[in-house]
């Protein structure tokens, strides 16, 4: 009950995940950063999502730096999927 109230008061999960994506692309406001940090303290699912997002971002950055050609093809997508599965030990 308390967790549901806190989710409503601070930030719903849908907004938290959107802010995580936004933060990867550009800076977020101080208020958004505070709300997101409060949400991440109480929501284990969003913390897990943030970890997966970091893994994917690192993989894509490395892939982009390895190639001058930034075109993404099917084999690149499959490589990313395989690396994510390896990191998650699935």
N, CA, C and O atoms as a CHARMM CRD file, in Angstrom:
* protein
*
  360
    1    1 UNK  N      0.82400  -1.19500   0.00000 PROA 1      0.00000
    2    1 UNK  CA     0.00000   0.00000   0.00000 PROA 1      0.00000
    3    1 UNK  C      0.86700   1.25800   0.00000 PROA 1      0.00000
    4    1 UNK  O      0.63100   2.18400  -0.77600 PROA 1      0.00000
    5    2 UNK  N      1.86600   1.28200   0.87300 PROA 2      0.00000
    6    2 UNK  CA     2.75000   2.43700   0.95800 PROA 2      0.00000
    7    2 UNK  C      3.52400   2.62500  -0.35400 PROA 2      0.00000
    8    2 UNK  O      3.69100   3.74600  -0.83400 PROA 2      0.00000
    9    3 UNK  N      3.99300   1.50900  -0.92400 PROA 3      0.00000
   10    3 UNK  CA     4.73800   1.61100  -2.18300 PROA 3      0.00000
   11    3 UNK  C      3.87200   2.17500  -3.30700 PROA 3      0.00000
   12    3 UNK  O      4.34900   2.97100  -4.11600 PROA 3      0.00000
   13    4 UNK  N      2.60800   1.77000  -3.36200 PROA 4      0.00000
   14    4 UNK  CA     1.70100   2.30300  -4.38500 PROA 4      0.00000
   15    4 UNK  C      1.52900   3.80800  -4.19700 PROA 4      0.00000
   16    4 UNK  O      1.54800   4.56300  -5.16900 PROA 4      0.00000
   17    5 UNK  N      1.36300   4.23700  -2.96800 PROA 5      0.00000
   18    5 UNK  CA     1.20900   5.66200  -2.67800 PROA 5      0.00000
   19    5 UNK  C      2.47000   6.42600  -3.08500 PROA 5      0.00000
   20    5 UNK  O      2.39000   7.50000  -3.67900 PROA 5      0.00000
   21    6 UNK  N      3.61700   5.86700  -2.76300 PROA 6      0.00000
   22    6 UNK  CA     4.88000   6.52500  -3.09700 PROA 6      0.00000
   23    6 UNK  C      5.05900   6.60100  -4.61000 PROA 6      0.00000
   24    6 UNK  O      5.52900   7.61400  -5.12900 PROA 6      0.00000
   25    7 UNK  N      4.68100   5.51700  -5.33500 PROA 7      0.00000
   26    7 UNK  CA     4.75800   5.54600  -6.79200 PROA 7      0.00000
   27    7 UNK  C      3.90600   6.68200  -7.35600 PROA 7      0.00000
   28    7 UNK  O      4.32400   7.38300  -8.27800 PROA 7      0.00000
   29    8 UNK  N      2.73100   6.85300  -6.80600 PROA 8      0.00000
   30    8 UNK  CA     1.83700   7.91100  -7.27500 PROA 8      0.00000
   31    8 UNK  C      2.38900   9.27500  -6.89200 PROA 8      0.00000
   32    8 UNK  O      2.37100  10.20400  -7.69900 PROA 8      0.00000
   33    9 UNK  N      2.87400   9.39800  -5.67600 PROA 9      0.00000
   34    9 UNK  CA     3.38000  10.67600  -5.18000 PROA 9      0.00000
   35    9 UNK  C      4.63200  11.12000  -5.93100 PROA 9      0.00000
   36    9 UNK  O      4.71900  12.26800  -6.36800 PROA 9      0.00000
   37   10 UNK  N      5.59000  10.23000  -6.08000 PROA 10     0.00000
   38   10 UNK  CA     6.85400  10.60800  -6.70100 PROA 10     0.00000
   39   10 UNK  C      6.80600  10.49800  -8.22300 PROA 10     0.00000
   40   10 UNK  O      7.03100  11.48400  -8.92500 PROA 10     0.00000
   41   11 UNK  N      6.51400   9.30200  -8.73200 PROA 11     0.00000
   42   11 UNK  CA     6.60800   9.09900 -10.16900 PROA 11     0.00000
   43   11 UNK  C      6.08400   7.71100 -10.51100 PROA 11     0.00000
   44   11 UNK  O      6.45300   6.74800  -9.83900 PROA 11     0.00000
   45   12 UNK  N      5.24200   7.56900 -11.52600 PROA 12     0.00000
   46   12 UNK  CA     4.85000   6.22300 -11.95000 PROA 12     0.00000
   47   12 UNK  C      5.98500   5.58200 -12.76200 PROA 12     0.00000
   48   12 UNK  O      6.85500   6.28400 -13.27700 PROA 12     0.00000
   49   13 UNK  N      5.97400   4.28400 -12.86900 PROA 13     0.00000
   50   13 UNK  CA     7.03600   3.56700 -13.58200 PROA 13     0.00000
   51   13 UNK  C      7.15500   4.01600 -15.03600 PROA 13     0.00000
   52   13 UNK  O      8.26200   4.13300 -15.56000 PROA 13     0.00000
   53   14 UNK  N      6.03500   4.26500 -15.68200 PROA 14     0.00000
   54   14 UNK  CA     6.08000   4.67700 -17.08700 PROA 14     0.00000
   55   14 UNK  C      6.84400   5.99100 -17.25000 PROA 14     0.00000
   56   14 UNK  O      7.60800   6.15100 -18.20300 PROA 14     0.00000
   57   15 UNK  N      6.64600   6.90400 -16.34900 PROA 15     0.00000
   58   15 UNK  CA     7.35800   8.18100 -16.39800 PROA 15     0.00000
   59   15 UNK  C      8.83200   7.99400 -16.02600 PROA 15     0.00000
   60   15 UNK  O      9.70400   8.65100 -16.59400 PROA 15     0.00000
   61   16 UNK  N      9.10500   7.10900 -15.08100 PROA 16     0.00000
   62   16 UNK  CA    10.48800   6.85800 -14.66500 PROA 16     0.00000
   63   16 UNK  C     11.30700   6.28500 -15.81900 PROA 16     0.00000
   64   16 UNK  O     12.43400   6.72100 -16.05700 PROA 16     0.00000
   65   17 UNK  N     10.75100   5.31600 -16.53300 PROA 17     0.00000
   66   17 UNK  CA    11.49100   4.73100 -17.65300 PROA 17     0.00000
   67   17 UNK  C     11.70300   5.76300 -18.75800 PROA 17     0.00000
   68   17 UNK  O     12.75600   5.78300 -19.39600 PROA 17     0.00000
   69   18 UNK  N     10.70900   6.61600 -18.98400 PROA 18     0.00000
   70   18 UNK  CA    10.86000   7.67400 -19.97700 PROA 18     0.00000
   71   18 UNK  C     11.97600   8.63700 -19.57700 PROA 18     0.00000
   72   18 UNK  O     12.75200   9.07600 -20.42700 PROA 18     0.00000
   73   19 UNK  N     12.06000   8.96700 -18.28800 PROA 19     0.00000
   74   19 UNK  CA    13.11800   9.86600 -17.81900 PROA 19     0.00000
   75   19 UNK  C     14.49900   9.22400 -17.93900 PROA 19     0.00000
   76   19 UNK  O     15.48100   9.91100 -18.22200 PROA 19     0.00000
   77   20 UNK  N     14.57800   7.90900 -17.72500 PROA 20     0.00000
   78   20 UNK  CA    15.85900   7.22700 -17.89700 PROA 20     0.00000
   79   20 UNK  C     16.33400   7.33000 -19.34300 PROA 20     0.00000
   80   20 UNK  O     17.50800   7.59500 -19.60400 PROA 20     0.00000
   81   21 UNK  N     15.41700   7.12000 -20.27000 PROA 21     0.00000
   82   21 UNK  CA    15.74600   7.23300 -21.69300 PROA 21     0.00000
   83   21 UNK  C     16.13400   8.66900 -22.03300 PROA 21     0.00000
   84   21 UNK  O     17.10600   8.90100 -22.75200 PROA 21     0.00000
   85   22 UNK  N     15.38000   9.62000 -21.52000 PROA 22     0.00000
   86   22 UNK  CA    15.65200  11.03700 -21.77800 PROA 22     0.00000
   87   22 UNK  C     17.01900  11.42800 -21.22700 PROA 22     0.00000
   88   22 UNK  O     17.76300  12.17300 -21.86500 PROA 22     0.00000
   89   23 UNK  N     17.34500  10.91800 -20.03600 PROA 23     0.00000
   90   23 UNK  CA    18.62900  11.22600 -19.40100 PROA 23     0.00000
   91   23 UNK  C     19.80000  10.70700 -20.23200 PROA 23     0.00000
   92   23 UNK  O     20.87000  11.31600 -20.24600 PROA 23     0.00000
   93   24 UNK  N     19.60300   9.58400 -20.92400 PROA 24     0.00000
   94   24 UNK  CA    20.65900   9.06100 -21.79800 PROA 24     0.00000
   95   24 UNK  C     20.88900   9.96100 -22.99700 PROA 24     0.00000
   96   24 UNK  O     22.01100  10.05500 -23.49500 PROA 24     0.00000
   97   25 UNK  N     19.83400  10.62700 -23.46900 PROA 25     0.00000
   98   25 UNK  CA    19.94100  11.46800 -24.65800 PROA 25     0.00000
   99   25 UNK  C     20.40600  12.89300 -24.33100 PROA 25     0.00000
  100   25 UNK  O     21.18100  13.48800 -25.07900 PROA 25     0.00000
  101   26 UNK  N     19.92900  13.42200 -23.21700 PROA 26     0.00000
  102   26 UNK  CA    20.28700  14.79600 -22.83200 PROA 26     0.00000
  103   26 UNK  C     20.08000  14.96000 -21.33300 PROA 26     0.00000
  104   26 UNK  O     19.57200  14.06400 -20.65900 PROA 26     0.00000
  105   27 UNK  N     20.47900  16.11400 -20.82500 PROA 27     0.00000
  106   27 UNK  CA    20.33800  16.37300 -19.38600 PROA 27     0.00000
  107   27 UNK  C     18.86300  16.55600 -19.02200 PROA 27     0.00000
  108   27 UNK  O     18.07900  17.10300 -19.79700 PROA 27     0.00000
  109   28 UNK  N     18.51300  16.09300 -17.84300 PROA 28     0.00000
  110   28 UNK  CA    17.15600  16.30000 -17.34400 PROA 28     0.00000
  111   28 UNK  C     17.20600  17.35800 -16.24300 PROA 28     0.00000
  112   28 UNK  O     18.26300  17.64300 -15.68100 PROA 28     0.00000
  113   29 UNK  N     16.05500  17.92700 -15.95200 PROA 29     0.00000
  114   29 UNK  CA    16.01000  18.99100 -14.94400 PROA 29     0.00000
  115   29 UNK  C     16.32100  18.42500 -13.55200 PROA 29     0.00000
  116   29 UNK  O     16.28300  17.21500 -13.32600 PROA 29     0.00000
  117   30 UNK  N     16.62400  19.32600 -12.64900 PROA 30     0.00000
  118   30 UNK  CA    16.93500  18.93300 -11.27300 PROA 30     0.00000
  119   30 UNK  C     15.72800  18.25200 -10.62100 PROA 30     0.00000
  120   30 UNK  O     15.88200  17.27200  -9.89100 PROA 30     0.00000
  121   31 UNK  N     14.54100  18.77100 -10.88500 PROA 31     0.00000
  122   31 UNK  CA    13.32400  18.18100 -10.33600 PROA 31     0.00000
  123   31 UNK  C     13.12600  16.76100 -10.86700 PROA 31     0.00000
  124   31 UNK  O     12.82400  15.84300 -10.10400 PROA 31     0.00000
  125   32 UNK  N     13.29700  16.58700 -12.17800 PROA 32     0.00000
  126   32 UNK  CA    13.14400  15.25800 -12.78000 PROA 32     0.00000
  127   32 UNK  C     14.18300  14.28700 -12.22400 PROA 32     0.00000
  128   32 UNK  O     13.88200  13.12500 -11.95300 PROA 32     0.00000
  129   33 UNK  N     15.40600  14.77900 -12.06100 PROA 33     0.00000
  130   33 UNK  CA    16.47100  13.93600 -11.51600 PROA 33     0.00000
  131   33 UNK  C     16.14100  13.49600 -10.09500 PROA 33     0.00000
  132   33 UNK  O     16.35600  12.33600  -9.74200 PROA 33     0.00000
  133   34 UNK  N     15.62600  14.40100  -9.28200 PROA 34     0.00000
  134   34 UNK  CA    15.24300  14.07000  -7.90500 PROA 34     0.00000
  135   34 UNK  C     14.11100  13.05000  -7.89700 PROA 34     0.00000
  136   34 UNK  O     14.16000  12.05700  -7.17000 PROA 34     0.00000
  137   35 UNK  N     13.08200  13.30700  -8.72200 PROA 35     0.00000
  138   35 UNK  CA    11.95000  12.38400  -8.78000 PROA 35     0.00000
  139   35 UNK  C     12.40900  10.99200  -9.21300 PROA 35     0.00000
  140   35 UNK  O     11.98700   9.98400  -8.64600 PROA 35     0.00000
  141   36 UNK  N     13.26500  10.95000 -10.21200 PROA 36     0.00000
  142   36 UNK  CA    13.76300   9.65800 -10.69700 PROA 36     0.00000
  143   36 UNK  C     14.57600   8.94500  -9.63000 PROA 36     0.00000
  144   36 UNK  O     14.41400   7.73900  -9.44000 PROA 36     0.00000
  145   37 UNK  N     15.43600   9.65400  -8.93700 PROA 37     0.00000
  146   37 UNK  CA    16.24600   9.00600  -7.90400 PROA 37     0.00000
  147   37 UNK  C     15.37100   8.48600  -6.76100 PROA 37     0.00000
  148   37 UNK  O     15.63900   7.41500  -6.21600 PROA 37     0.00000
  149   38 UNK  N     14.33200   9.23400  -6.39700 PROA 38     0.00000
  150   38 UNK  CA    13.39700   8.75200  -5.36900 PROA 38     0.00000
  151   38 UNK  C     12.67600   7.49500  -5.84400 PROA 38     0.00000
  152   38 UNK  O     12.51800   6.53700  -5.08700 PROA 38     0.00000
  153   39 UNK  N     12.24500   7.50500  -7.08800 PROA 39     0.00000
  154   39 UNK  CA    11.53600   6.35300  -7.63300 PROA 39     0.00000
  155   39 UNK  C     12.45000   5.12200  -7.65300 PROA 39     0.00000
  156   39 UNK  O     12.03200   4.02600  -7.27900 PROA 39     0.00000
  157   40 UNK  N     13.69300   5.31200  -8.08800 PROA 40     0.00000
  158   40 UNK  CA    14.62100   4.18700  -8.19000 PROA 40     0.00000
  159   40 UNK  C     14.96400   3.60000  -6.82100 PROA 40     0.00000
  160   40 UNK  O     15.32000   2.42600  -6.72700 PROA 40     0.00000
  161   41 UNK  N     14.86400   4.38300  -5.78800 PROA 41     0.00000
  162   41 UNK  CA    15.12100   3.86700  -4.43600 PROA 41     0.00000
  163   41 UNK  C     14.05500   2.87600  -3.98300 PROA 41     0.00000
  164   41 UNK  O     14.33000   1.98400  -3.18000 PROA 41     0.00000
  165   42 UNK  N     12.83700   3.03400  -4.50000 PROA 42     0.00000
  166   42 UNK  CA    11.75400   2.16500  -4.02600 PROA 42     0.00000
  167   42 UNK  C     11.32400   1.10900  -5.03500 PROA 42     0.00000
  168   42 UNK  O     10.63700   0.15700  -4.66400 PROA 42     0.00000
  169   43 UNK  N     11.71100   1.25200  -6.29900 PROA 43     0.00000
  170   43 UNK  CA    11.19400   0.35400  -7.34000 PROA 43     0.00000
  171   43 UNK  C     12.29400  -0.54800  -7.89200 PROA 43     0.00000
  172   43 UNK  O     13.15500  -0.10400  -8.65100 PROA 43     0.00000
  173   44 UNK  N     12.25500  -1.80600  -7.50300 PROA 44     0.00000
  174   44 UNK  CA    13.28700  -2.74700  -7.95600 PROA 44     0.00000
  175   44 UNK  C     13.17700  -3.01900  -9.45000 PROA 44     0.00000
  176   44 UNK  O     14.18200  -3.31500 -10.09600 PROA 44     0.00000
  177   45 UNK  N     11.97700  -2.92400 -10.00800 PROA 45     0.00000
  178   45 UNK  CA    11.79600  -3.18800 -11.43700 PROA 45     0.00000
  179   45 UNK  C     12.44500  -2.09500 -12.27500 PROA 45     0.00000
  180   45 UNK  O     13.06700  -2.38200 -13.29700 PROA 45     0.00000
  181   46 UNK  N     12.30800  -0.88100 -11.86100 PROA 46     0.00000
  182   46 UNK  CA    12.92000   0.22100 -12.60800 PROA 46     0.00000
  183   46 UNK  C     14.43800   0.24300 -12.42900 PROA 46     0.00000
  184   46 UNK  O     15.16500   0.64600 -13.33700 PROA 46     0.00000
  185   47 UNK  N     14.91400  -0.18800 -11.26600 PROA 47     0.00000
  186   47 UNK  CA    16.37200  -0.31300 -11.08800 PROA 47     0.00000
  187   47 UNK  C     16.91700  -1.36400 -12.05200 PROA 47     0.00000
  188   47 UNK  O     17.97600  -1.17200 -12.64900 PROA 47     0.00000
  189   48 UNK  N     16.20000  -2.46600 -12.20100 PROA 48     0.00000
  190   48 UNK  CA    16.62100  -3.52200 -13.13800 PROA 48     0.00000
  191   48 UNK  C     16.58800  -2.99600 -14.56900 PROA 48     0.00000
  192   48 UNK  O     17.48900  -3.27800 -15.36000 PROA 48     0.00000
  193   49 UNK  N     15.55800  -2.23800 -14.89700 PROA 49     0.00000
  194   49 UNK  CA    15.45300  -1.65000 -16.23600 PROA 49     0.00000
  195   49 UNK  C     16.63100  -0.71200 -16.48800 PROA 49     0.00000
  196   49 UNK  O     17.19700  -0.70200 -17.58000 PROA 49     0.00000
  197   50 UNK  N     16.99400   0.06500 -15.48800 PROA 50     0.00000
  198   50 UNK  CA    18.11500   1.00200 -15.63300 PROA 50     0.00000
  199   50 UNK  C     19.41700   0.26200 -15.90200 PROA 50     0.00000
  200   50 UNK  O     20.22100   0.70200 -16.72400 PROA 50     0.00000
  201   51 UNK  N     19.63400  -0.85900 -15.21600 PROA 51     0.00000
  202   51 UNK  CA    20.83600  -1.66100 -15.45500 PROA 51     0.00000
  203   51 UNK  C     20.86700  -2.19600 -16.87400 PROA 51     0.00000
  204   51 UNK  O     21.90800  -2.15400 -17.53000 PROA 51     0.00000
  205   52 UNK  N     19.73400  -2.70000 -17.35900 PROA 52     0.00000
  206   52 UNK  CA    19.66300  -3.21200 -18.72900 PROA 52     0.00000
  207   52 UNK  C     19.88200  -2.08800 -19.72900 PROA 52     0.00000
  208   52 UNK  O     20.52400  -2.28900 -20.76100 PROA 52     0.00000
  209   53 UNK  N     19.36000  -0.92200 -19.43400 PROA 53     0.00000
  210   53 UNK  CA    19.53900   0.23200 -20.30000 PROA 53     0.00000
  211   53 UNK  C     21.01800   0.62100 -20.38800 PROA 53     0.00000
  212   53 UNK  O     21.50600   0.96500 -21.46400 PROA 53     0.00000
  213   54 UNK  N     21.71800   0.56700 -19.27700 PROA 54     0.00000
  214   54 UNK  CA    23.15300   0.87400 -19.27500 PROA 54     0.00000
  215   54 UNK  C     23.92800  -0.13600 -20.12300 PROA 54     0.00000
  216   54 UNK  O     24.82400   0.23700 -20.88000 PROA 54     0.00000
  217   55 UNK  N     23.57600  -1.41200 -19.99100 PROA 55     0.00000
  218   55 UNK  CA    24.24600  -2.45900 -20.77300 PROA 55     0.00000
  219   55 UNK  C     24.03400  -2.20800 -22.26200 PROA 55     0.00000
  220   55 UNK  O     24.99000  -2.23000 -23.03700 PROA 55     0.00000
  221   56 UNK  N     22.79900  -1.97300 -22.66100 PROA 56     0.00000
  222   56 UNK  CA    22.50200  -1.72500 -24.07200 PROA 56     0.00000
  223   56 UNK  C     23.21000  -0.48100 -24.58600 PROA 56     0.00000
  224   56 UNK  O     23.74000  -0.47800 -25.69700 PROA 56     0.00000
  225   57 UNK  N     23.22200   0.56900 -23.78600 PROA 57     0.00000
  226   57 UNK  CA    23.87600   1.81100 -24.18600 PROA 57     0.00000
  227   57 UNK  C     25.37200   1.59800 -24.38900 PROA 57     0.00000
  228   57 UNK  O     25.94300   2.09900 -25.35800 PROA 57     0.00000
  229   58 UNK  N     26.01200   0.86000 -23.48300 PROA 58     0.00000
  230   58 UNK  CA    27.44000   0.57300 -23.62100 PROA 58     0.00000
  231   58 UNK  C     27.72400  -0.23400 -24.88300 PROA 58     0.00000
  232   58 UNK  O     28.68100   0.04600 -25.60400 PROA 58     0.00000
  233   59 UNK  N     26.89700  -1.22900 -25.14300 PROA 59     0.00000
  234   59 UNK  CA    27.08600  -2.06500 -26.33100 PROA 59     0.00000
  235   59 UNK  C     26.95600  -1.22300 -27.59600 PROA 59     0.00000
  236   59 UNK  O     27.78000  -1.32500 -28.50500 PROA 59     0.00000
  237   60 UNK  N     25.92900  -0.40000 -27.64700 PROA 60     0.00000
  238   60 UNK  CA    25.71600   0.42200 -28.83600 PROA 60     0.00000
  239   60 UNK  C     26.82400   1.46000 -29.02100 PROA 60     0.00000
  240   60 UNK  O     27.22600   1.73200 -30.15200 PROA 60     0.00000
  241   61 UNK  N     27.31900   2.03700 -27.93700 PROA 61     0.00000
  242   61 UNK  CA    28.41700   2.99900 -28.04800 PROA 61     0.00000
  243   61 UNK  C     29.68600   2.32500 -28.57800 PROA 61     0.00000
  244   61 UNK  O     30.37300   2.87300 -29.44000 PROA 61     0.00000
  245   62 UNK  N     29.98900   1.14100 -28.05900 PROA 62     0.00000
  246   62 UNK  CA    31.16800   0.41000 -28.54800 PROA 62     0.00000
  247   62 UNK  C     31.01000   0.04300 -30.01400 PROA 62     0.00000
  248   62 UNK  O     31.95100   0.16900 -30.79800 PROA 62     0.00000
  249   63 UNK  N     29.83600  -0.40600 -30.37600 PROA 63     0.00000
  250   63 UNK  CA    29.56900  -0.79900 -31.75300 PROA 63     0.00000
  251   63 UNK  C     29.71400   0.38900 -32.68700 PROA 63     0.00000
  252   63 UNK  O     30.29000   0.27900 -33.77000 PROA 63     0.00000
  253   64 UNK  N     29.18600   1.52200 -32.25600 PROA 64     0.00000
  254   64 UNK  CA    29.26900   2.72600 -33.08600 PROA 64     0.00000
  255   64 UNK  C     30.71500   3.18300 -33.24500 PROA 64     0.00000
  256   64 UNK  O     31.11400   3.59900 -34.33300 PROA 64     0.00000
  257   65 UNK  N     31.50000   3.11000 -32.18200 PROA 65     0.00000
  258   65 UNK  CA    32.89200   3.55500 -32.25800 PROA 65     0.00000
  259   65 UNK  C     33.75400   2.59700 -33.08300 PROA 65     0.00000
  260   65 UNK  O     34.78400   3.00600 -33.61900 PROA 65     0.00000
  261   66 UNK  N     33.35300   1.35200 -33.18900 PROA 66     0.00000
  262   66 UNK  CA    34.10500   0.37700 -33.97500 PROA 66     0.00000
  263   66 UNK  C     33.90800   0.57800 -35.47200 PROA 66     0.00000
  264   66 UNK  O     34.77500   0.21400 -36.26700 PROA 66     0.00000
  265   67 UNK  N     32.80700   1.13700 -35.85000 PROA 67     0.00000
  266   67 UNK  CA    32.48000   1.28600 -37.26800 PROA 67     0.00000
  267   67 UNK  C     32.33200   2.75300 -37.62900 PROA 67     0.00000
  268   67 UNK  O     31.74400   3.53400 -36.88100 PROA 67     0.00000
  269   68 UNK  N     32.86400   3.11100 -38.76600 PROA 68     0.00000
  270   68 UNK  CA    32.61200   4.44100 -39.28800 PROA 68     0.00000
  271   68 UNK  C     31.19800   4.49100 -39.86300 PROA 68     0.00000
  272   68 UNK  O     30.51800   5.51500 -39.79200 PROA 68     0.00000
  273   69 UNK  N     30.77900   3.38400 -40.42400 PROA 69     0.00000
  274   69 UNK  CA    29.44300   3.28200 -40.98300 PROA 69     0.00000
  275   69 UNK  C     28.47400   2.98300 -39.84200 PROA 69     0.00000
  276   69 UNK  O     28.54900   1.91100 -39.24100 PROA 69     0.00000
  277   70 UNK  N     27.57700   3.89700 -39.53700 PROA 70     0.00000
  278   70 UNK  CA    26.67200   3.71700 -38.40200 PROA 70     0.00000
  279   70 UNK  C     25.36100   3.05200 -38.79400 PROA 70     0.00000
  280   70 UNK  O     24.42700   2.98700 -37.99400 PROA 70     0.00000
  281   71 UNK  N     25.29400   2.56400 -40.01100 PROA 71     0.00000
  282   71 UNK  CA    24.08100   1.86900 -40.43900 PROA 71     0.00000
  283   71 UNK  C     23.93000   0.57500 -39.63800 PROA 71     0.00000
  284   71 UNK  O     24.88300  -0.19000 -39.49400 PROA 71     0.00000
  285   72 UNK  N     22.74800   0.34600 -39.12900 PROA 72     0.00000
  286   72 UNK  CA    22.48700  -0.84500 -38.32900 PROA 72     0.00000
  287   72 UNK  C     21.74800  -1.85400 -39.19800 PROA 72     0.00000
  288   72 UNK  O     20.70900  -1.54700 -39.78200 PROA 72     0.00000
  289   73 UNK  N     22.29700  -3.05400 -39.27500 PROA 73     0.00000
  290   73 UNK  CA    21.64200  -4.10200 -40.06400 PROA 73     0.00000
  291   73 UNK  C     21.19100  -5.23300 -39.14300 PROA 73     0.00000
  292   73 UNK  O     21.37600  -5.16200 -37.92900 PROA 73     0.00000
  293   74 UNK  N     20.59900  -6.27400 -39.72300 PROA 74     0.00000
  294   74 UNK  CA    20.04600  -7.37200 -38.93300 PROA 74     0.00000
  295   74 UNK  C     21.10800  -8.09800 -38.11000 PROA 74     0.00000
  296   74 UNK  O     20.83600  -8.51500 -36.98400 PROA 74     0.00000
  297   75 UNK  N     22.30500  -8.25200 -38.65300 PROA 75     0.00000
  298   75 UNK  CA    23.35400  -8.95100 -37.90100 PROA 75     0.00000
  299   75 UNK  C     23.79600  -8.13200 -36.68600 PROA 75     0.00000
  300   75 UNK  O     24.12700  -8.69600 -35.64400 PROA 75     0.00000
  301   76 UNK  N     23.80000  -6.79300 -36.82000 PROA 76     0.00000
  302   76 UNK  CA    24.12900  -5.92900 -35.68300 PROA 76     0.00000
  303   76 UNK  C     23.08900  -6.07900 -34.57200 PROA 76     0.00000
  304   76 UNK  O     23.43300  -6.15100 -33.39200 PROA 76     0.00000
  305   77 UNK  N     21.84400  -6.12400 -34.95300 PROA 77     0.00000
  306   77 UNK  CA    20.76500  -6.27500 -33.97600 PROA 77     0.00000
  307   77 UNK  C     20.89000  -7.61100 -33.25900 PROA 77     0.00000
  308   77 UNK  O     20.72000  -7.68100 -32.04200 PROA 77     0.00000
  309   78 UNK  N     21.18600  -8.66700 -34.00300 PROA 78     0.00000
  310   78 UNK  CA    21.33600  -9.98700 -33.39300 PROA 78     0.00000
  311   78 UNK  C     22.54700 -10.02300 -32.46000 PROA 78     0.00000
  312   78 UNK  O     22.49600 -10.64600 -31.40000 PROA 78     0.00000
  313   79 UNK  N     23.63800  -9.35500 -32.85300 PROA 79     0.00000
  314   79 UNK  CA    24.81600  -9.27700 -31.98200 PROA 79     0.00000
  315   79 UNK  C     24.47100  -8.61400 -30.65000 PROA 79     0.00000
  316   79 UNK  O     24.88600  -9.08800 -29.59200 PROA 79     0.00000
  317   80 UNK  N     23.71600  -7.52100 -30.70100 PROA 80     0.00000
  318   80 UNK  CA    23.31600  -6.81600 -29.47900 PROA 80     0.00000
  319   80 UNK  C     22.45400  -7.72600 -28.61700 PROA 80     0.00000
  320   80 UNK  O     22.65100  -7.80200 -27.40400 PROA 80     0.00000
  321   81 UNK  N     21.50300  -8.41500 -29.23100 PROA 81     0.00000
  322   81 UNK  CA    20.63900  -9.32600 -28.48000 PROA 81     0.00000
  323   81 UNK  C     21.47000 -10.41400 -27.79300 PROA 81     0.00000
  324   81 UNK  O     21.24800 -10.72400 -26.62300 PROA 81     0.00000
  325   82 UNK  N     22.41300 -10.98100 -28.51800 PROA 82     0.00000
  326   82 UNK  CA    23.25500 -12.04000 -27.94800 PROA 82     0.00000
  327   82 UNK  C     24.08900 -11.52500 -26.78100 PROA 82     0.00000
  328   82 UNK  O     24.22100 -12.20800 -25.76500 PROA 82     0.00000
  329   83 UNK  N     24.64400 -10.34600 -26.91600 PROA 83     0.00000
  330   83 UNK  CA    25.46400  -9.78800 -25.84000 PROA 83     0.00000
  331   83 UNK  C     24.63000  -9.47400 -24.60000 PROA 83     0.00000
  332   83 UNK  O     25.08100  -9.68400 -23.47400 PROA 83     0.00000
  333   84 UNK  N     23.41100  -8.97100 -24.81100 PROA 84     0.00000
  334   84 UNK  CA    22.52800  -8.69200 -23.67900 PROA 84     0.00000
  335   84 UNK  C     22.18400  -9.99400 -22.96200 PROA 84     0.00000
  336   84 UNK  O     22.19700 -10.05100 -21.73200 PROA 84     0.00000
  337   85 UNK  N     21.87700 -11.03400 -23.72700 PROA 85     0.00000
  338   85 UNK  CA    21.56100 -12.33300 -23.11600 PROA 85     0.00000
  339   85 UNK  C     22.74700 -12.88100 -22.34000 PROA 85     0.00000
  340   85 UNK  O     22.57400 -13.46200 -21.26800 PROA 85     0.00000
  341   86 UNK  N     23.95700 -12.69900 -22.87600 PROA 86     0.00000
  342   86 UNK  CA    25.15600 -13.13300 -22.16000 PROA 86     0.00000
  343   86 UNK  C     25.29800 -12.38500 -20.83600 PROA 86     0.00000
  344   86 UNK  O     25.59700 -12.98800 -19.80500 PROA 86     0.00000
  345   87 UNK  N     25.08100 -11.06800 -20.86800 PROA 87     0.00000
  346   87 UNK  CA    25.21900 -10.26700 -19.65300 PROA 87     0.00000
  347   87 UNK  C     24.17400 -10.63700 -18.61300 PROA 87     0.00000
  348   87 UNK  O     24.43700 -10.59900 -17.41100 PROA 87     0.00000
  349   88 UNK  N     22.98800 -10.99400 -19.08500 PROA 88     0.00000
  350   88 UNK  CA    21.91000 -11.35100 -18.16500 PROA 88     0.00000
  351   88 UNK  C     21.97300 -12.80800 -17.75600 PROA 88     0.00000
  352   88 UNK  O     21.18600 -13.25100 -16.92100 PROA 88     0.00000
  353   89 UNK  N     22.89600 -13.55600 -18.33100 PROA 89     0.00000
  354   89 UNK  CA    23.07800 -14.98900 -18.02700 PROA 89     0.00000
  355   89 UNK  C     21.81600 -15.79900 -18.26600 PROA 89     0.00000
  356   89 UNK  O     21.44300 -16.63700 -17.44500 PROA 89     0.00000
  357   90 UNK  N     21.16700 -15.55100 -19.38000 PROA 90     0.00000
  358   90 UNK  CA    19.96000 -16.31200 -19.70500 PROA 90     0.00000
  359   90 UNK  C     20.25700 -17.43800 -20.62100 PROA 90     0.00000
  360   90 UNK  O     19.35100 -18.18200 -20.99700 PROA 90     0.00000
